[in-house]
Amino acid sequence: MKRTNESTTPRTSMGRVVAASLIGTAVEWYDFFLYDSAAALVFNKLFFPNSDPLVGVMLAFLTYALGFVARPIGGLVFGHFGDRIGRKKLLMVSLILMGASTAAIGLLPTYGSIGIWAAVLLTTLRLVQGFAVGGEWGGAVLLVSEHGSDARRGFWASWPQAGVPIGNLLATAVLAILAGTMDEAAFLSWGWRIPFLLSAALVVLGFWIRTAVEDAPSFIKAKALADAGNTPRRAPAMEALRRHPKEIAICMAARVGENVSYYIITAFVLTYVTTHLELSSGVVLTALLVANAVHLVAIPLFGALSDRVGRRPVYLAGAIGTAVWAPVFFHLLDTRRPALIILAVTGGLFMHAAMYGPQAAFFAEQFDIDVRYSATSIGYQVTSIVAGSLAPIIAVALLRNYGSGTPIAIYIAIAAAISVLGILAAKETRRRDISKLAAR
């Protein structure tokens, strides 16, 4: 007999759970991506002005990378308490931390006012951002995964993933509007601060929506059983590493190609188009707007497809497609034709969606419910240090040394090959019952 959506209570409908996870995640990623775009377009000029253009961008991307270093720490801390006291409470905390740090960036004095301390403060706030977003992902996807049915978990769990392009779309749209309605001097003087300060209003909205949901009954039951036990309990992260070392390694490998390709397509492309190709920022911002809109639609479609044909084949298709598209991506950019630049970015994010759509359900299905927040956060966030955080920096270094996108395409293809190996090592997990507490 098929397991249906019995885990969703009348009080917390599936639509409300998805909305709470999606909107909160979109707000957090708006904040995170806003920094990414500003690092490529603004921070190199305002916080690291005494360097040549590409070195200034590299320094700005180093502060961007520090946010990724903080993400696993956030994942471990939030995962520990999320497995012990519940997903919802930790999601509320992560949202407040992210909103406060992002709004504070909008109030920072620049290098011209306080010198090197401007960069120090910027870096500190980036660390807080990374810590907060490190705790967000695991809680958001698990809140949906544990409420949803086995038969449609890929579709429902993909919606928090869709919060990523929504956040990126919002950040890009706000920057594009500001860049298009004011001259460069005004934008660099004060205009860039507006989208950071807007974060405060978005956080209030996300916080209000999240108050309406509760943890899944399956998690509440598992927590009650665990709390009733008389045996000492290990820290969830240590227990996850003891029980699921292979599954964590699979998640980390699967994540590499997805993470590397995404940040080159969405963050490094700003530098490539504006600095290397010497085109206006409006060209690449328009491409990102179109591509993120397609990405937003494609993610739940691929999540739903994984419910029909399995997580592995969909994820594999995305990883292989990414490797094939990488040289095409740079060839299209090098034409300097706006329509082909849009096609390059859109094609890249479409391939990425095939990996990102089934990813949340696939990762959640690897682990026992009482260590799932910690385990998924380890697999997802630790990889970000060596994948997403370094990808734009490595790409800039390759561009400086070779003056071409070809070595960067090879780098993307190698990362995608690692993901292929990880998925091939995994078992198919579609429709696995993830509600039970493992016997220990």
HELIX and SHEET records of a PDB file:
HELIX    1   1 MET A   14  ALA A   38  1                                  25    
HELIX    2   2 ALA A   39  PHE A   43  3                                   5    
HELIX    3   3 ASN A   44  LEU A   46  1                                   3    
HELIX    4   4 PRO A   53  ILE A   85  1                                  33    
HELIX    5   5 ARG A   87  ILE A  105  1                                  19    
HELIX    6   6 TYR A  111  ILE A  114  1                                   4    
HELIX    7   7 ILE A  116  HIS A  147  1                                  32    
HELIX    8   8 ARG A  153  THR A  181  1                                  29    
HELIX    9   9 GLU A  184  ALA A  186  1                                   3    
HELIX   10  10 PHE A  187  GLY A  191  3                                   5    
HELIX   11  11 ARG A  193  ARG A  210  1                                  18    
HELIX   12  12 PRO A  217  ALA A  228  1                                  12    
HELIX   13  13 PRO A  236  ARG A  243  1                                   8    
HELIX   14  14 PRO A  245  TYR A  263  1                                  19    
HELIX   15  15 ILE A  264  PHE A  268  3                                   5    
HELIX   16  16 VAL A  269  THR A  271  1                                   3    
HELIX   17  17 TYR A  272  HIS A  276  3                                   5    
HELIX   18  18 SER A  281  VAL A  309  1                                  29    
HELIX   19  19 ARG A  311  ASP A  334  1                                  24    
HELIX   20  20 PRO A  338  ALA A  364  1                                  27    
HELIX   21  21 ILE A  369  VAL A  371  5                                   3    
HELIX   22  22 ARG A  372  SER A  377  1                                   6    
HELIX   23  23 ILE A  378  VAL A  382  3                                   5    
HELIX   24  24 THR A  383  VAL A  386  1                                   4    
HELIX   25  25 ALA A  391  TYR A  402  1                                  12    
HELIX   26  26 THR A  406  LEU A  424  1                                  19    
END                                                                             
